[in-house]
Amino acid sequence: MDLVVISTEDLRRIIREETADLRALLDAMNDSGKLKRDEPLLTVRDVAERCSVTSTTVRAWVHAGRLAAMRASRRYLVRATDLEAFLAQQPAPNQLTKEQHLALLLARLHGGRNRAREPR
C-alpha cells in the first residue's frame, strides 16, 4: 500500500484543473447555443430536493433518459427548463383522503395483512 502525501499547492492545482475542465465544458456549450448564460443549472441534489426524492432516484431518471442532463466532469447538471418539462410530463399523483392514506400505510406496515394484531 502506497502512502500519498499531497501538499496544499498540489491540492490547489488539482482543484484548478478540475474547475478549468468544467469551465471549458460550459463555455463550449454556450458557444454552441445549447445553453444560455443566464439559465440556471441544477445539481442532482438540487433536483432531488425540488422533487422530494433521493439523489439516487434523480440519477436513475437521468440514466433511463427520462430527465435530460449534461455531464460535467463527474457531475450531472440539469437545466431548470429541462426539469420543468420533465415535471410537466409526469402524471398528477392520486389525491388520497387522510383515511385512505392511513389505511395504505397500515397495510404496508403489516405486510398487507388486514387483521389486527393480538395484544401480548
SULBELSUL-V132453 format. One record per residue. PHI is phi as a letter, one per 40 degrees, with the letter a starting at -180 (NA if undefined). PSI is psi in degrees with one decimal (* if undefined). D_FIRST is the distance of its C-alpha to the first C-alpha in Angstrom with 2 decimals. Layout:
BEGIN
PHI_PSI_D_FIRST, PHI_PSI_D_FIRST
END
This chain:
BEGIN
NA_127.8_0.00, c_141.2_3.79, b_122.3_6.59, b_124.7_9.61, b_123.7_12.98, b_127.4_15.91, c_167.7_19.33, c_-40.1_22.37, c_-39.2_23.78, c_-41.2_20.79, c_-41.7_21.02, c_-40.8_24.78, c_-43.3_24.47, c_-44.1_22.34, c_-42.2_24.92, c_-41.6_27.77, c_-44.3_26.50, c_-43.6_26.14, c_-30.3_29.56, c_-40.1_31.10, c_-42.6_30.19, c_-43.3_31.79, c_-41.9_34.84, c_-41.3_35.31, c_-45.6_35.29, c_-39.7_37.81, c_-41.2_39.98, c_-39.1_40.10, c_-38.2_41.19, c_-40.7_43.80, c_-32.3_45.19, c_-6.6_45.57, g_6.2_47.53, c_-21.6_45.32, b_129.4_44.61, c_147.6_46.97, c_-33.2_45.67, c_1.2_47.15, c_125.2_45.88, c_144.5_43.30, b_137.4_39.93, b_141.7_38.44, c_170.8_34.86, d_-40.2_34.02, c_-41.5_34.19, c_-45.6_37.62, c_-42.3_38.95, c_-42.2_37.73, c_-41.1_39.52, c_-31.4_42.68, c_-1.2_42.81, f_46.2_41.81, b_178.8_39.06, c_163.7_35.28, c_-32.8_32.94, c_-40.4_31.99, c_-42.3_35.70, c_-43.9_36.02, c_-36.2_33.12, c_-40.5_34.84, c_-42.0_38.08, c_-47.3_36.46, c_-32.9_34.80, c_-9.5_38.15, g_9.0_39.98, c_-31.3_42.15, b_122.7_41.04, c_134.0_40.80, a_157.3_37.72, b_141.8_36.11, c_123.2_32.48, b_101.8_31.27, g_-113.1_27.69, b_6.7_25.94, b_156.1_29.00, b_138.3_32.37, b_135.0_35.49, b_129.8_38.86, c_144.2_42.19, d_-37.3_44.53, c_-34.8_47.24, c_-37.7_45.05, c_-43.1_44.34, c_-41.8_48.08, c_-41.6_48.93, c_-45.8_46.45, c_-32.8_47.92, c_-27.4_51.44, c_-17.7_50.75, c_139.1_49.64, c_149.0_52.42, c_135.6_53.72, c_148.3_52.50, c_132.2_55.18, c_116.8_56.65, c_147.1_56.84, c_166.9_59.13, c_-38.8_57.69, c_-42.1_59.10, c_-40.7_57.55, c_-43.8_54.16, c_-42.8_54.39, c_-40.2_55.50, c_-44.5_52.59, c_-41.8_50.06, c_-39.3_51.74, c_-40.9_51.73, c_-39.1_47.98, c_-39.6_47.40, c_16.0_49.44, g_29.9_48.03, g_1.2_51.21, c_137.0_53.51, c_-7.2_56.74, c_149.6_57.88, c_151.3_57.55, c_144.0_55.46, c_137.2_57.43, c_147.6_57.30, c_*_55.70
END
